[in-house]
Amino acid sequence: MRFGSFCALKDVDFRVERGEIVGLLGENGCGKSTLVKVLAGVNVPDEGGSLWLSGRQVPLPLLPGQFRDLGLSFVHQDLGLARTLTVAENLVFAETASAKSRRTINWRREVRRIEHLLGSYRVNVDPQAPINQLPPVGQALVAIVRAAEELKAYRERADVPQSILFLDEPTVFLPENEVEFLFDLVRTIVREGASAVFISHDLGAVRALCDRAVVLRDGELVGEAAIDAVTDRELIDMIVGSASGKLVGRAHRPAGGTGPAAATMCEVDGLRGGRVRGVDLAVRSAEIVGIAGLLGSGAEDIPYLCFGSRRSDSGVLTVGGRRLRLPRMRPFDAVRAGVALVPADRRRDGIAPTLTVAENTTILVNERYTRFGRLQARRLGDLVQRLLEKFDVRPRRPDARLGELSGGNQQRVVLAKWLEIDPRLLLLHEPTQGVDIAARAEIYRLVREAAAGGMATLWVSSDFEELATVCDRVLVMADGVVRAELTGDEVREDAISAAVYYYSTTAASVLSDPGGHE
């Protein structure tokens, strides 16, 4: 499978046995999503490949939508939902596409039916809500329900002898309890006769769910093994090759920004909004401060409230001596003050997928390269090439649509765009979500490098190992307020996890006894 001169898949042989759950692993850009999109009829592969389902050969390339006649169902990395349509419309249209006959739709009745259907899966979302108004976890659950219902429909069709569910990074937006719901659902589907392919960078999740692992690297199959016959280190060696020794284990945390002489770069006073009930914090120059908390603690709201992309009820943000009243602040004001935001849902909030890599990378600095109202194309092109090399964006094609790149490479472009404005404050929300181990290490390096120049960083993540790796201090949130601060040797994964769960279950008692947490 080629994109111009770039070969995304090279003679890949891939099989799934009946009743098996296969983990498909590899770095971002290795070809996993490309392979899935070939089977979904989105990508057209080169001639010479063959597809066999239940002993029957199926001609390639597949037509768009043909996968439904073959018993295949997908939860794509970008979920594949029509974001401007409602939950009910997405589910009903999926059923209509799978059906052999057309029917008139009674929407009032369908909304009631979809409400009951969602309840049967323990998914609490409004059937009449547009998809783009749901939080990421709600959108992911709707996509999972849609796929499960497609598989049910396949089992009732005599012309579909076997069904396979493909899950491309399905857990990145799901809290722990919803991940367990997904895994139970997949196991039930497989017990009823289907098979599943699970794409993930989370080796713990792969080990918990899968029977066998298949690893791609640079578009080629480099290994496969039964899950119970291979260690995590062996899987990592297959995924990243000789680079694994540099990437595995705890990285050194920088000392910058922690000393008493470091100047305060950013202060947040009296922040309220969303789930946040009152937060005061400060970040020194060159310091990386982590914020940890369970879903609903308010931690996930802080980056957006401080950027002005979500309305706050009260609060003041001071950046480099400039005071900004948060209830009146807009993202435009934040950028002018030197505030940058890397959001969790990069495809929805962080990139323009239909624009080119070059356009996404330079969108915030075009004014610097404009003279007499015209862009200086050559200087701008030189900048793009330097950034693609510095941030190791693959493939290095400025004219490629950003939406065609893997998640990790999209994230590198997002970082390049924001760091090029030389921000005073960088806000990060789950910045390594859905990226491979190599891209994760590179993101750590790039943020540390930028922080060393004096930038203040707020890093919100549900990955406590990540916070322990990159942060100088970690603030623990529960019930909308900061309950604890971990510094020095306390910044460890086990200590962060213990603090998060302790304060999440004892928030009320801490309010009445502020000293009790000692």
Buried (B, 14 or more C-beta within 10 A) or exposed (E): BBBEEBBBBBEBEBEBEEBBBBBBBBBBBBBBBBBBBBBBBBBEBEEEBEBEBEEEEBEBBBEEEBBBBBBBBBBBBBBBBEBEBBBBBBBBBBBEEBEEEEEEBEEEEBBEBBBEBBEEBEBEBBBEBBBEBBEBBBBBBBBBBBBBBBBBBBEEBEEBBBBBBBBBBBBBBBBEEBBEBBBEBBEEBBEEBBBBBBBBBBBEBBBEBBBBBBBBBBBBBBBBBEBEEBEEEBBBBBBBEEBBEEBBEEBEBBEBBBEEEBEBBBBBBEBBBBBBEBBEBBBBBBBBBBBBBBBBBBBBBBBBBBBBBBBBBBBBBBBBEEEBEBBEBEEEBBBEBBBBBBBBBBBBBBBEBEBBBBBBBBEBBEEEBEEEEEBBEEEBBEBBEEBBEBBBBBBBBBEBBBBBBBBBBBBBBBBBBBBBBEBBBBBBBBBBBBBBBBBBBBBBEBBBEBBEEBBBBBBBBBBBBBBBBBBBBBBBBBBBBBBBEBEEEBBBBEBBBBBBEBBBEBBEEBEEEEEEBE
